[in-house]
């Protein structure tokens, strides 16, 4: 062992020992600790009588198992050093000063590694170690202090392992077998676990840990919300862990930052239970804090895709908001109405194109390409109204749409140009000429009645739309290959 490594190891060990004692003290404030999910019937469970006994035991194990400490130290240093010039370099020697300034980071990672080892020994089905269980659950509780870094990434995996009562790092599920696998046998009957299975005692311990975070300071509640957001990816754990009830309570949290984290969970909540998810969404929407209003506007598109018409009241309310950020997000979501009802969508565009906020009008232009495809005659006169509005950003975006219309469908453009204010057409002419010389001259001649509508520049082939039925006549194979060759450009 090099001298540099000895220096780093000694400094890190002292910090780890100090932080372990502090974490175990925090983790044992709520006594008693939950019972171990896995036990050996030949060895009755003995819970520590005092928290100080548990803290002394954890510190003694740290001093006794130096090999574990050295092994984790090498792994952590290899993971966090910024780079290595070659494989023969000693990162302790080259990055000694860099590591010395990051002793706290190394120590925190070390403590999570120790908690993982202890939890793995507690969940060893052949010889479960209940002493390690008390230490692991108390250490995890004590390390869960801030809503960033290792408490999120490693903490989540540890609480998931607790709920499943499985060793950390194990693959909890197996993929569905199929013809994509070399050894697939379509006639074989192989039992596979394709979903996680919650363990009753493990769930009780996990809920105890979640309760500790929920009933604590703001930082711990924010960390709780990060864990819950990840736990929602496991549908089998939602009901056992009572995540719906937990989120209902946090939706009414006194701190808006915690409630805003609930907003990020709405999509998964609605997927699992639409009625209860919408109830939480309505409770959040009823709050007046600016951060929550903006957060709800940001997830509005996700709600539209999952609840359809039930999201429209949220949209209507947000479009009446005074905050420009909320208006910007809500007006950008208006386009989702076209998947529900095209006429309702078009009518909503007509209502909003004269909105007092320029942000709303600018976002309306984004939907005009789809609007023109569905309503080529523009009976609602949205294009001339927006063009004559005078907003420079609106005109720039409209100009791109009109120039594209000039390229592929001049006849359609000829219905709009006479309705545009002449004093604002110069910008359109300049853009046309910048792309193709003298193109604007052709349109000026047409406006003066001296020529016909200009010819399209790009001829679009008609896109085939499948009817979903078997064709009565199949195309010739050579013709089909030629079409693929022309379309894709890489077939011989």
C-alpha positions in Angstrom: 0.0 0.0 0.0 1.4 3.4 -1.1 2.1 6.2 1.3 -0.5 8.4 -0.5 -3.1 5.7 -0.1 -2.3 5.4 3.6 -2.8 9.1 4.1 -6.2 9.1 2.3 -7.4 6.0 4.0 -6.5 7.3 7.5 -8.2 10.6 6.9 -11.3 9.0 5.3 -11.6 6.4 8.1 -11.7 9.1 10.8 -14.4 11.0 8.9 -16.4 7.8 8.2 -16.3 6.8 11.9 -17.5 10.3 13.0 -20.3 10.4 10.4 -21.4 6.9 11.2 -21.9 7.7 14.8 -23.8 10.9 13.8 -26.0 9.0 11.3 -26.7 6.2 13.8 -27.7 8.7 16.4 -30.1 10.4 13.9 -31.4 7.0 12.7 -32.3 5.8 16.2 -34.1 8.9 17.4 -37.4 7.0 16.8 -37.3 3.9 18.9 -38.1 1.0 18.5 -36.8 0.1 15.1 -38.9 -2.1 12.7 -38.5 -5.9 13.0 -36.3 -7.7 10.5 -38.2 -9.1 7.5 -36.1 -12.3 7.3 -35.2 -14.3 10.4 -33.8 -17.7 11.2 -36.2 -19.7 13.4 -33.3 -21.4 15.1 -32.0 -18.0 16.4 -34.7 -15.8 18.0 -34.6 -12.1 17.2 -33.1 -10.0 20.0 -33.7 -6.3 19.5 -31.0 -3.9 21.0 -32.1 -2.6 24.3 -30.6 0.9 23.9 -29.7 3.0 21.0 -26.2 3.5 22.4 -25.6 -0.2 22.3 -26.4 -0.2 18.6 -24.1 2.7 17.9 -21.2 1.1 19.8 -21.8 -2.1 17.9 -21.7 -0.3 14.5 -18.5 1.5 15.4 -16.9 -1.8 16.6 -17.8 -3.5 13.3 -16.3 -0.7 11.3 -12.9 -1.0 13.2 -13.0 -4.8 13.0 -13.7 -5.1 9.3 -10.8 -3.1 7.8 -10.8 -5.3 4.7 -14.3 -4.2 3.8 -13.2 -0.5 4.3 -10.2 -0.9 2.0 -12.2 -2.7 -0.7 -14.8 0.0 -0.8 -12.3 2.8 -0.7 -10.5 1.5 -3.9 -13.9 1.1 -5.7 -15.0 4.6 -4.7 -11.8 6.3 -5.6 -11.8 4.6 -9.0 -15.3 5.8 -9.5 -15.0 9.5 -8.6 -11.5 10.5 -9.8 -11.9 12.7 -12.9 -9.5 10.7 -15.2 -6.6 8.3 -15.3 -3.7 8.7 -17.8 -3.2 5.0 -18.0 -4.1 1.8 -16.1 -0.8 1.6 -14.3 -1.2 5.0 -12.5 -2.1 5.0 -8.8 -5.1 7.3 -8.4 -4.2 7.8 -4.7 -0.8 9.2 -5.6 -1.8 11.2 -8.7 -5.0 12.6 -7.2 -4.0 12.8 -3.5 -4.7 16.5 -3.2 -7.9 16.3 -5.2 -9.2 13.4 -3.0 -8.1 15.2 0.2 -10.5 18.0 -0.6 -13.3 15.6 -1.1 -13.1 13.5 2.0 -16.7 14.1 2.9 -17.9 12.9 -0.5 -15.8 9.7 -0.3 -17.0 9.2 3.3 -20.7 9.5 2.4 -20.3 7.0 -0.4 -18.5 4.7 2.0 -21.3 4.8 4.5 -23.8 3.9 1.8 -21.6 1.0 0.7 -21.4 -0.2 4.3 -25.2 0.1 4.7 -25.6 -2.0 1.5 -23.3 -4.7 2.8 -25.1 -4.9 6.2 -28.5 -5.0 4.4 -27.2 -7.8 2.1 -26.2 -9.9 5.1 -29.5 -9.2 6.8 -31.3 -10.5 3.7 -29.2 -13.6 3.2 -31.9 -16.3 3.0 -29.5 -19.0 4.1 -28.2 -17.2 7.2 -30.0 -13.9 7.9 -28.0 -11.7 10.3 -30.5 -9.8 12.4 -27.8 -7.8 14.1 -26.8 -6.3 10.7 -30.5 -5.5 10.1 -30.8 -3.2 13.1 -27.6 -1.4 12.0 -28.6 -1.2 8.4 -32.1 0.3 8.9 -30.8 2.8 11.4 -27.9 3.8 9.2 -30.1 4.2 6.2 -32.5 6.4 8.2 -29.6 8.5 9.5 -28.0 9.0 6.0 -31.3 10.1 4.4 -30.8 13.8 5.1 -30.7 15.7 1.8 -32.7 15.6 -1.5 -29.6 15.2 -3.8 -26.6 12.9 -4.4 -26.2 9.5 -2.8 -29.3 9.7 -0.6 -31.4 9.7 -3.7 -29.6 7.3 -6.0 -28.4 4.7 -3.5 -31.1 5.4 -0.9 -33.9 4.5 -3.3 -32.3 1.2 -4.2 -32.0 0.4 -0.5 -35.6 1.1 0.4 -36.7 -0.9 -2.6 -34.7 -3.8 -1.3 -36.2 -3.4 2.1 -39.8 -3.4 0.7 -39.0 -6.6 -1.3 -36.8 -8.2 1.4 -34.2 -9.0 -1.2 -30.5 -8.4 -1.2 -29.5 -5.0 -2.8 -28.2 -5.4 -6.3 -30.2 -8.5 -7.1 -32.3 -8.5 -10.3 -35.8 -8.5 -8.9 -37.6 -9.6 -12.1 -36.9 -11.6 -15.3 -37.7 -10.6 -18.8 -40.4 -12.3 -20.9 -38.9 -15.1 -22.9 -39.4 -15.0 -26.6 -38.0 -15.7 -30.1 -35.5 -12.9 -29.7 -33.6 -15.2 -27.3 -31.3 -18.0 -28.8 -32.5 -20.6 -26.3 -36.2 -19.9 -26.7 -38.5 -22.9 -26.7 -42.1 -22.0 -27.6 -43.3 -25.2 -26.0 -41.5 -24.9 -22.7 -43.4 -23.8 -19.6 -40.9 -21.8 -17.5 -42.2 -19.9 -14.4 -40.8 -16.3 -14.6 -41.2 -13.4 -12.2 -42.1 -10.5 -14.4 -43.2 -8.2 -11.6 -41.8 -7.5 -8.2 -43.5 -9.1 -5.2 -43.8 -7.0 -2.0 -42.8 -8.7 1.2 -45.2 -8.1 4.1 -42.6 -7.6 6.8 -40.4 -5.7 4.3 -43.2 -3.4 3.5 -43.8 -2.6 7.1 -40.1 -1.7 7.5 -40.2 0.4 4.4 -43.3 2.3 5.5 -41.6 3.0 8.9 -38.7 4.5 7.0 -41.0 6.6 4.8 -42.9 7.8 7.9 -39.6 9.0 9.4 -38.9 11.1 6.4 -42.5 12.4 6.0 -42.7 13.6 9.6 -39.4 15.4 9.6 -37.8 18.6 8.3 -38.2 20.0 4.8 -35.0 18.5 3.4 -36.1 15.0 4.4 -39.6 15.5 3.0 -38.0 16.6 -0.3 -35.9 13.4 -0.3 -39.0 11.4 0.4 -40.7 12.8 -2.7 -37.7 11.8 -4.8 -37.9 8.3 -3.5 -41.7 8.2 -4.1 -41.3 9.4 -7.7 -38.9 6.4 -8.3 -41.1 3.9 -6.4 -44.0 4.8 -8.7 -42.1 2.9 -11.4 -42.9 -0.3 -9.5 -46.7 -0.6 -9.7 -46.6 -3.6 -7.4 -45.3 -1.5 -4.5 -47.8 1.5 -4.9 -50.6 0.0 -2.8 -48.6 -1.9 -0.2 -46.5 1.2 0.6 -49.6 3.5 0.6 -48.1 5.9 -1.9 -51.5 7.3 -2.9 -52.3 8.2 0.7 -48.8 9.7 1.2 -49.1 11.9 -1.9 -52.5 13.0 -0.9 -51.0 14.3 2.4 -48.0 15.9 0.7 -50.3 17.6 -1.8 -51.4 19.7 1.1 -47.9 20.2 2.5 -47.2 23.6 4.1 -44.2 24.0 1.9 -44.9 24.6 -1.7 -41.7 23.0 -2.8 -42.8 19.7 -1.4 -46.2 20.0 -3.1 -44.5 20.8 -6.4 -42.7 17.5 -6.2 -46.1 15.8 -6.0 -47.0 17.4 -9.4 -44.1 15.4 -11.0 -45.8 12.2 -9.9 -49.2 13.0 -11.4 -48.7 11.2 -14.7 -47.8 7.9 -13.0 -50.6 8.3 -10.4 -53.2 8.8 -13.2 -51.9 5.7 -15.0 -52.4 3.5 -11.9 -55.7 5.0 -10.7 -57.2 7.7 -12.8 -59.9 8.7 -10.3 -57.5 9.1 -7.3 -54.9 10.7 -9.5 -57.3 13.3 -10.7 -58.4 14.0 -7.1 -54.8 14.8 -6.2 -54.4 16.9 -9.4 -57.4 19.0 -8.4 -56.1 19.5 -4.9 -52.8 20.8 -6.3 -54.6 22.9 -8.9 -56.6 24.6 -6.2 -53.5 25.9 -4.5 -52.5 29.5 -5.4 -48.7 29.4 -5.0 -46.9 30.5 -8.1 -44.5 27.6 -8.0 -47.4 25.1 -8.0 -49.3 26.9 -10.8 -46.2 26.8 -13.0 -45.5 23.1 -12.1 -49.1 22.2 -13.0 -48.8 24.0 -16.3 -45.6 22.1 -17.1 -47.3 18.7 -16.7 -50.5 19.6 -18.5 -49.5 17.9 -21.7 -48.8 14.6 -19.8 -52.3 14.9 -18.3 -53.9 15.5 -21.7 -52.4 12.3 -23.0 -53.7 10.3 -20.1 -57.1 11.7 -19.0 -58.3 13.5 -22.2 -61.3 15.7 -21.6 -60.8 15.7 -17.8 -57.7 17.9 -18.4 -59.6 20.6 -20.3 -60.8 22.4 -17.1 -57.2 22.7 -16.0 -56.3 24.3 -19.4 -59.2 26.7 -19.2 -58.2 27.9 -15.7 -54.5 28.3 -16.7 -55.4 30.4 -19.7 -56.9 32.9 -17.3 -53.8 33.1 -15.2 -51.9 36.3 -14.8 -48.4 34.8 -14.8 -46.7 34.7 -18.2 -44.9 31.4 -17.6 -48.2 29.7 -16.9 -49.8 31.3 -19.9 -46.8 30.2 -22.1 -47.0 26.6 -21.0 -50.8 26.4 -21.2 -51.1 28.0 -24.6 -48.4 25.7 -25.9 -50.6 22.8 -24.7 -53.7 23.9 -26.7 -52.5 21.8 -29.6 -53.3 18.7 -27.6 -57.0 19.5 -28.1 -56.8 18.4 -31.7 -56.5 14.8 -30.5 -59.8 15.2 -28.7 -61.9 17.2 -31.1 -60.5 19.2 -34.1 -63.4 21.7 -34.2 -63.0 22.4 -30.5 -59.3 22.9 -31.0 -59.8 25.3 -33.9 -62.4 27.3 -32.0 -60.0 27.6 -29.1 -57.3 28.9 -31.5 -59.8 31.5 -32.7 -60.5 32.6 -29.1 -56.8 32.9 -28.2 -55.4 34.5 -31.3 -56.5 37.9 -30.0 -55.3 37.3 -26.4 -53.8 40.2 -24.6 -50.6 38.4 -23.9 -48.1 38.3 -26.8 -46.7 35.0 -25.5 -50.1 33.3 -26.1 -50.4 34.7 -29.6 -46.9 33.6 -30.4 -47.6 30.0 -29.3 -50.8 29.9 -31.3 -48.7 30.3 -34.5 -47.0 27.0 -33.7 -50.3 25.2 -34.2 -51.1 26.8 -37.5 -49.3 24.3 -39.7 -51.6 21.5 -38.4 -54.6 23.9 -38.5 -54.0 24.7 -42.2 -53.8 21.0 -43.0 -57.2 20.3 -41.3 -58.9 23.6 -42.4 -57.2 24.6 -45.7 -59.8 27.3 -46.3 -59.1 29.0 -43.0 -62.7 30.0 -42.4 -61.8 31.5 -39.1 -59.3 33.9 -40.8 -56.6 33.1 -38.2 -53.6 33.7 -40.6 -54.6 37.3 -41.7 -55.6 38.2 -38.2 -52.3 37.1 -36.7 -50.3 38.6 -39.5 -52.0 42.0 -39.2 -51.4 41.9 -35.4 -48.1 43.5 -35.8 -46.1 41.4 -33.4 -42.6 40.8 -34.9 -42.2 37.3 -33.5 -45.6 36.3 -34.8 -44.8 37.6 -38.2 -41.5 35.8 -38.3 -43.1 32.5 -37.5 -46.0 33.1 -39.9 -43.5 34.0 -42.6 -42.0 30.6 -42.4 -45.4 29.0 -42.8 -46.3 31.2 -45.8 -43.0 30.5 -47.5 -43.5 26.8 -47.1 -47.0 27.2 -48.5 -45.5 29.0 -51.5 -43.2 26.1 -52.2 -45.8 23.3 -52.1 -49.2 24.9 -52.6 -49.2 28.4 -54.1 -53.0 28.2 -54.8 -53.7 28.0 -51.1 -51.3 30.9 -50.4 -53.1 33.0 -53.0 -56.2 32.9 -50.8 -54.3 34.4 -47.9 -52.1 37.0 -49.4 -54.9 39.4 -50.5 -56.0 39.5 -46.8 -52.6 40.5 -45.5 -51.8 44.2 -44.9 -49.7 45.5 -47.8 -47.4 47.6 -45.6 -46.2 44.4 -43.9 -45.7 42.3 -47.0 -42.2 43.6 -47.7 -40.7 41.3 -45.1 -42.3 38.4 -46.8 -41.0 39.5 -50.2 -37.5 39.9 -48.9 -37.5 36.4 -47.4 -38.7 34.9 -50.6 -36.0 36.6 -52.6 -33.4 35.6 -50.1 -34.3 32.0 -50.7 -35.0 32.3 -54.4 -34.3 35.3 -56.6 -37.2 37.1 -58.1 -39.8 34.8 -56.5 -41.5 37.8 -55.0 -41.8 39.5 -58.4 -44.0 36.6 -59.5 -46.4 37.2 -56.6 -46.4 41.0 -57.2 -47.4 40.4 -60.8 -50.2 38.1 -59.7 -51.5 40.7 -57.2 -51.5 43.3 -60.0 -53.5 40.9 -62.2 -50.7 40.6 -64.8 -50.0 36.8 -64.4 -51.3 33.5 -63.1 -50.6 32.1 -59.7 -46.9 31.0 -59.6 -46.1 27.3 -60.1 -45.2 25.2 -57.0 -41.5 24.7 -56.4 -41.8 21.3 -54.8 -44.2 18.7 -56.0 -45.4 16.5 -53.1 -46.3 13.0 -53.8 -49.5 11.8 -52.3 -48.9 9.9 -49.0 -50.5 6.5 -48.9 -52.8 6.0 -46.0 -53.5 2.4 -45.1 -57.2 1.4 -44.8 -56.3 -1.5 -42.5 -57.8 -4.0 -45.0 -56.2 -6.5 -47.2 -55.7 -5.1 -50.8 -57.5 -6.8 -53.6 -54.4 -6.6 -55.8 -50.8 -6.7 -54.8 -48.2 -4.6 -56.5 -45.5 -6.1 -58.7 -42.4 -7.0 -56.6 -40.0 -5.1 -58.9 -42.2 -1.9 -58.7 -42.3 -2.2 -54.9 -38.5 -2.5 -54.7 -38.0 0.4 -57.0 -40.3 2.6 -54.9 -38.3 1.6 -51.7 -35.1 2.3 -53.5 -36.3 5.8 -54.5 -37.7 6.5 -51.1 -35.0 5.1 -48.8 -32.1 5.6 -51.1 -30.0 2.7 -49.9 -31.4 -0.5 -51.5 -29.6 -2.0 -54.4 
